[in-house]
Amino acid sequence: MKIRPLHPHAALLLEEGDKKYVAVSDLHIGLESELGAKGITVRSSLMGDMLDELSSLVRSQDAGGLILLGDIKNTIGSISKQEWDDVPAFFKKLSAGMDIYLVPGNHDGNIVHLVPDSVNVISSKGMVIGDTLFLHGHSMPSDTRSHVRRIVMGHLHPVFLKKGSVLNGERVWVYLQVRKEALFAESGPLDVVVVPSFNRYLYAEERRYKKSTSPIMSRIIESNAVEKCMVVRLDGSIVGDMSELPSVL
């Protein structure tokens, strides 16, 4: 499978044979309600903006499918009024013109009540296309997936954090090459791509609260399994390497 980021968007283009997919993660629909309760005003409709951006990306790339890597909704363990209103409307508009695959994240409990039958809801263990495993990242992958050469995941909302830097607070991509034995009962190289949050306002919350953690990344770092690392801005410029990893994730 060939993959490439769709700069300057927080989205990947995937090509497997004659099929194309766009993949994104961490939409957190309903975030406006949480921000509003904390006195933070969002001047536009996040759901509407993301819907327009995704529709445009899929059309411009002539893709037939969209892969959502979890955390479609914002609350954990409940469904807010805004999510009841916005999530079904979001899926109804998107699914009219494309196949949608949803890999649930840790915020997506009870999301089956909001998703139409036209959406393919995958196990939280992820889905494999070709040589690549797509999952949210909040749980460990099954060892039955050890044949893959690449993991694409969200959940961590990678952000460049360095006080005094003009890049402080920017969403970034993280590309890793790691030793596979850190995650699976099999050795060899494994590429890991950490996708930035598609919701552009989410990083502001991440600067106020403790960042998400992933057992996948914890296992990789604790095993000292990182061979190579590249941190990349949404515009495609490289801004860091292994030395930036602790602050980014």
C-alpha positions, 0 to 999 in steps of 0.5 A: 500500500502507498500512503502520503499525507495530503499537506496542508491537511491532517489527512492521509491518502491511501492507494491500494491497487486501483482503490483510494481512501482518505484517512483522518483521526480525532474529529471530536464532534461536540467539542464546541459544547465543552469549550463553550462551558469553559468560556471559549467561543468558537466562531464557526461550526466545527462539524460543518467545517470538517464536513466541507474539508473532508468532502472536498478532499475525497472529491479532489483525490477521486477517492472512493472511501473514507477511513475514520480512525476513532474519536468521532465524538467528544464525550467519553461514556455518554452522548451530549445533545450536540453529538445527538444532533451533529454526529448522525447529520455528519454521517448522513451527508458524508455516506451519500457519496462514499464508503465510510469505515469507522474504527472506534476510539476511546471516546466512541462508546455508544456511537452505534446509536448515532451511526447509520447502517451505511457506515462500516463499523470495524472492531476497535482492534483495527482494520488491515488493508494490504500491509497496513494496520489502521487503528485508533491507538488506545489499545494494543493490536492483536498478535494476529496482525504481526504480519503488517509492515505499518501501523497508522494510528491517531489518539495522541494528537501530536503537537509541537510544544516548545516555549518561545518557538513560532511553531509552539502549539502546531499540529504535527505528523510523527513518522517512526521506524521501530523494531517490530518485536516491541509490539509483536512476537515477530522481529523486523522493521515496522513503520508507525505513522501518528496522524494529527487530530483533524479537529484544528481546535483540539490542540488548544485543549491539549495544552491545558490538560494531560495529553493522551497516552497510548499503550502502543507508544508506551511499549515502543518507548519503554523498549527503546525500539525507535530506530528513526523518527521524523516530526513534520508540520502540516505544510510538509516541512520537517521540524524535528527528529528523535530529540523532539519525540518526548515533547511532541507525544 
